[in-house]
Each structure stands twice: as structure tokens, then as C-alpha cells.
């Protein structure tokens, strides 16, 4: 019996080489006999060069596993998603997505993948967190109400093929990539004719991962925390824009603006009172909006991936 070849995309940006390599080793330990692993470093040339310069050659890569290292000059996870879906994915029946600092547990890919492929209606699947201050509450919420966690999730090949065929892309610069992908997939790519259905995104309680804990008194951890708070403030604005786009206007996802700034600006013009209420009394949201509006558009060539290493010639 021929083993099915699944795919896995690992998004890396701010990780150290040591952290990323530990995550790659965990992915290799969790793979099925056949797997194509795509590491996408985005916005971190030094990380890509360090990994390609020798660290990746030291991995024990099974013969049936194809591991490839890509570099994208522009640092943005939404664009990395777009590049994988439209240019890197190779028609596998299932694609996993893992953040560069997350280490899937040995059976996580198997249990999640089998559950999604065994469903008659699933477009995607998600693992649940088990490590961290809010992990218990979030895990309970996801198992009861659904969800899509970017540390470990997957999308069926059929769904990716439809996304490609229709030219659906996430707005560049988006923070809540997970929420937007969940929305698109739970609506089965069309909110005008389909009701939201949690069954389209399978949440599996036995699929999880490990991460390193932040040491709060370290300067680097404080910087990570501050950056996360600012991105979450931007995410609050994005959430309102999502509701207007999908729930209120019921637009198809291929009509999403090209970048996050355009999406937020469009929402603010359409819903000025709600926008004012969302910003009023929230300095972080105001600062996030200011930063977003000042963000220049990236050069088109900086969005494209370049293959810099492959375990299979």
C-alpha cells in the first residue's frame, strides 16, 4: 500500500536558529513515512543563511521526506501563507501549518490528519494548546466552540485547490491570519450561500505542541510581549473589518483588499461610528492604526519566495 504524501509548511521569522532547528527536528519526528516539509523564512535573511549554511545538513532526514528551505525577503505571515498556497504547495491531499517556534508532539500530525481526512465535510483542522498561562481556557473554548490555531493546523488539498482556482489571497500585513482562514473555511469559501459550520474545521484535543516559556524579566521577552500586545491591538481592528466584510456584506473572499491597511481603511469609511467607538479609550489600538497607516506597500519582488536548499536534488 502506497503511503500518502502529505505536506507541511513551517513559518519562521523571529526565531533563533536553535529554536527553529528544534522545531524542525520535532516535525521530522512526527512525520509519516512520506512528507514534504517546506520551511518558509520570511523577513529574516540572516536566519535563512544560517540554516542553509550548515545547520540543516546535520538533520537526520528520512529518505522519503523532502525538506525544502525557502526565503521570502518581506517579513509577513499572511504573505507567507499566500506564497505557500499559490506557488509552493504541490497538490498533496493535506497540508499542515506550523509556526517556527512550535514543536508538534510525536502523534499530533497523525491524529489531526486522520480526523480531517476521515470527515465527510471538513475543509481543515486544528490542534489545541496545552502549554502556557491561557492554554487550559483556550483549549476548552476551542473544543466547545471551534477554532483554528496557527501553531498547528491543516487544510485539505481540495480546499487549497479551490482557493488557488478562485485567486483568494490574505491581505498582506494581516495579524489575524488564523481567524481569517477559519472564517473562509467555515463558510466553505462563500458566506453568501453557506452558513458558518464549525464541522468544516475539525478541532482535535489530542493534537498539540510544545513551546519554550517566556522569561518575563529578560529584555528579549519583554520586547516580544510588547510587540504581541501591539499586534493584538491591530487584530481588534481587523476583527471588526472581518465582521463587516463576511457577516454583514457577505462578500466572497476573493474580493478581500490586497493589504491590511486597505481593509481597515475601507471598514472605517463604511462604519465610522463603530470605528470611533473601537478606537476611543484604547491607546494601543490608536497606535497600531497609526503604524498600519504609515506602513509603505512592499515591493512586489520582495513578496516572492526563493528556494535556497532542498534535501532532494
N, C-alpha and C positions, 0 to 999 in steps of 0.2 A: 504494500500500500504506500503510495507516494505521500510524503509529509507536505502539508500545505505550507506555502511560504508566506508568512506574514511580514509586515513592515513596521518599523518603529522610528519615529523622529524624536531626537533629543535636542531641545533648545538651550543653548548656552550663551551667556552674555557677560555677567559679572562674576562668574565662578573663578576660583583659583584653579590652576592646572591640577593640583592634588585633589580638590573636591570633585572636579569633573571626571577625573580618571577613576575615582572610587565609584561614581555613579555609573560610568561605562562598564566597570567590572561587575557591578550588581546587575545591570541589564544583561550582560553576557551570561551570568549565572542563572538568569530567569528565562532565557530564550528557549524556544522549542528547537528541535534539530535544524530546522531551516528558518532563517530570519534575515532580513535586510535591515541593517541599522544605519540610519542617517544622522550624523551629528552636525547640527547647524550652529556654528558660532556666528553671532550677529553683533556687529559694532565693536568687536574686540580682536583686533588684528594680532596683538601680542599673544593672546590665548591660543588662537589658531596656529600661529607659528611655533609656539612652544610645544603644543600637542603633536603637530606634524613633524617637528624637528627631532623626535626620538621617543617620546613617551608612548605614543600609540603603537610603535613597533614592538614594545615589550609586552603587549597584551597576548593572552592565550586565546586566539580566535579560532573556533571550530571551523573545520573545512567547509561545512555547509552554510556558514554565516558570512554574509558580505557586509563589511563595515566600511562606510564611506564618511569622509570628513569634508564638510563644505564651509566656505566663509562668505558671509554677506557683509559688506562694508557698513551699511546703515544698521544701527542698533535698534531693533524694534521687533517685538514678538509677533504682532499682528502681521507684519510683512513676512516674517519667517514662516508663519502658517500659510500665507498666500503662496510663497515660493515652493513650499513642500507640496501643497495640494495641486498646483498648476504646472510645476516644472520638474519635481523630483520624484514624486510617487510613481511607481511602476506597475500599476494595475493589480496590486495584491488585494485579496478579498477583505483584509482588515489591516488598519494602520493604527498603531499606538502612538501616544504623545506623552513625553516625559520631560520635566524640567531638569536642567543640568545639575541641580543640587539634590535631586530626589533619587533615592536608591530603592527601586522596586524590590519587594520581598520575593523569595525564590518561586513561589507559586502564583504570584499576583497576575502575571500576564496570562497564564493558562486559565485560571478560574474566570477572569473577566472576559477573555476572548471566547471561551466556550459558551459562557452565558449569553453573550451578544449574538454569536453565530447560531446559537440554538433557539433564539427568539424569532417568532414569525413577523414581528413588526419593528424590531429595534433598528435605529439608524446609528446608534452609538452606545458607549458605555462609560462608566466612571468608577474608579476606586474611591475609597473613603480614607480620611486621615486617622491616624491612631497616635501620633506624636505631636505634642505641642499643647499650649495653655488652653486653646479653644477647641481642641480636636474632638473631645467627647461630645460637646454640644453640636458641633458641625456634623459629625458622623450621624448622630441621632436625627438631626434635621434632614440630612440627605436621604437616609434610609426611609424616612416617613414621607418626605415631600418631593424627593427627586433632587437632582443637581448634576453638575459637570465640573470636576476638579482638574485643573490643568497640570497638577503634579503627576497624575496618572489617569489617562482617559484613552478612548479609542473611537474610531469612526469606521463604519463599514465601507468597503470598496465601492459598493453601489451608490452610497451617498456621495462619496468623493467624485465619482464619475458624473453624477448629476450636477454637483457644484461646478465642476470644470466645464461641462457642456453649456451651462447657463451663464458662465462668466461671473460667478459670485465671488467677491473678494471682501475681506475685512478691511475697514478703514485704517489706513496707516496711522500709527500713533495712538491707537486704541489701548486702553489699560485693561478693560474687562473683556478680554478675548474669550474667556471661558463662558461668560454669561451670554455673549452674542452667539457663539457656536451652539450653546444649548438651545437658545431661542430658535435659531434657524432649523435645528434638527428636530426639536419638539413640535414645531409647526409643520414638519415634513416639507420644508422649503417654501411654503406658501400659506401665510396667515389669512389670506382672503377666502380660501376654500377649505382649510383644515383647522380643526380645533387643536389647541395645545394638548398634547398627550404625553404624560410622564413615561408611559411604557415605551416610547420611542428612544429613551435614554435610560439604559439599564444601570442601576446603581448596585454594586456588589459589595457586601460587607466584609468579605474575606480577601478582597484585593486592596492592598495597602503598600506603604513605602516608609522608609526611614529618612530623616534629615538630621543634620547637626543642629544642636541648640545654639541660639544666640547667647553670647555672654554680655549682658547688658552694660557692664561697666567698661567694656572695651570701646574705644573710639569708633572702630570699624562697625561694630554692631549698632551703635547709636546713629551712625550715618545711614545704615541700612534701614533702621526703624523710621528715621525722618523721611527718607525717600519713599518708603512704603506708605506712610501717612499721607504724603502729598499725592501719590498716585491714587490712593483710595479716595481722596477728595475729588480728584478728576473723575474717578469711577462713579461717584454720586451724580455728577452731571450727565455722564454717559447713560446711566440707568434711566433717567428721565427722558433722554432722547430716544432710547430703545422703545420705551412705552408709547411715545408719540408715534414713532415710525411703524412699529409692528401691531400694537394693540389698538391704537386709535385710528390710524390711517390704513392699516392692514396692507402695507406695501410689500412687494416681493423683495428678497434680499439683494438681487442684482441691481436694485436702484439705490443701494447704500452709497453715500458720498465716498469719494476716493480717500479722504483722510478724516481724522477725528475732529480737527478744527472745523471743517465744513459741516460736519454732522451736528456739532454743538451750536454753531452759529445759526444753522437752519432751525434747530429746535428753539433757540432764544427768540428768533424773529417770529415764529409761529405761536409761541407760548410765552410772551413777555412777562405776564404776571406770575406764572409759575416759576419762570427763570429767576425773577427778582426774589421770590419767596425762598427758592432753593439756595440762593447766594446770601441772603440777608442774615447777618449774625454768624456767618461761617467764614472767618478769615482764611482758613486753609483752602476752601473751595474758591474763594476770590483769587487767592494767589495761584492756585492750579489753573484757573481760567486765564489769568494774565499770562502765565508761562505758555499755555497752549496757543493763545492768540499770537504770541510773538515767535512761535516756532516756525522757521522757514521750511518750505517744501523741500524734501530731499531730491537730489539729482537722480534721474531715472536709472542711470547705470549703477548707482550705489545700492539699489534695491535688489539687484540680481545676484544669485549665488554662483560661486566658482568652486568646482571640485578640486581639492588640493591633495587628497590622499584616498586610496582605496585598497582594501585587502585583497581584492580580486583584480588581476590585471586585465 
